[in-house]
Amino acid sequence: MNRRHAMKSTLAGALGLGTTSLTTQAAHHGEKAMPNRIGVSSYSFWRFKNDAYRPIEKCVDLAAGMGFDGVEILQKQMPDTSRGALQKIKRHAFLLGMDLMGFSTHQDFVSPDKEERQKNIDHTLDTIEQAYQLGIPTLRLNTGRWGTIKTFDELMANRGIEPRLEGVTEDEGFKWVIDSVEKLMPKAEQCGVILGLENHWGLGLTPEGVMRVVNAINSPWLKVTLDTGNFLEDPYDRLKQLAAETVLLQAKTYYGGGTWYTLDLDYARIAAIMKKANYRGYVSLEFEGNEDLMTAIPKSLALFRQHF
């Protein structure tokens, strides 16, 4: 570390920058920041219904052919999570020059049943190990939700808002989530996998809810996965509240109209928000529209290349 610091100081001195960071100096001199790398979620192809696109290797092939830089894997899309299967996927992506840059997982910690919460903790610990085996640096995390609305269609019809469990306070719900996530942190640090808590319904419906958990844990291994399509009202102000803590930006498009709803998102404005927060990470496409995948996904890539 001392050698690295000395080399950085020498370079900075040679450029007349003193000890101020090179990134900050570049910004002060008006130099253009490097563009964000653009990836695509395997979900954009499979969508829980297109079985021809379920194999992760096929999604990687398509992403490479379309010109993406990387792939975010939806863990539920993988029928085989054995170590051998994971290594085959990693090898396949490497040979195509594709980053495996995100692992999107599902869990639900909002339950009064301690055993149920432990099942979700154990599942998430297993997916952290899977991310490590795949060489993926960040894993999407959910808070979970109350479960008082039984189907996702009904939840979307209610704009993602759900009544609490009878006899339970919101503070109790957050305590279940915080206590559960806390148990994940040693494994995340051991594996070098940053957990990104998503604004994904349930107790993560609002930026305040997401940051309540992130601030309570207060660890460099828990940050935010920011989804552009999950704030149905006032999206830009809400995205702005989470931008500085974001480690992966999931960006939705709705060409052909969305399945549950359609948002007219201004990606020039969103990109400006993320640049102001000095976000340098991946933009990962989650396509939610009804247009043919083979035209809508490349169209989405072109949109993101234009703005990010």
Secondary structure, DSSP 4 states (H G I P E B T S, - for coil): -HHHHHHHHHHHHHTT-TTS-HHHHHHHTTPPPPPPPEEEETHHHHTTT-GGG-SHHHHHHHHHHHT-SEEEEEGGG-S--SHHHHHHHHHHHHHTT-EEEEEE-------S-HHHHHHHHHHHHHHHHHHHHHT--EEEE-------S-SHHHHHHTTT--PPPTT--HHHHHHHHHHHHHTTHHHHHHHT-EEEEE--SGGGSSHHHHHHHHHHH--TTEEEEEETTS--SSHHHHHHHHGGGEEEEEEEE-TT-BSS------HHHHHHHHHHTT--S-EEEEE-BSS-HHHHHHHHHHHHHHH-
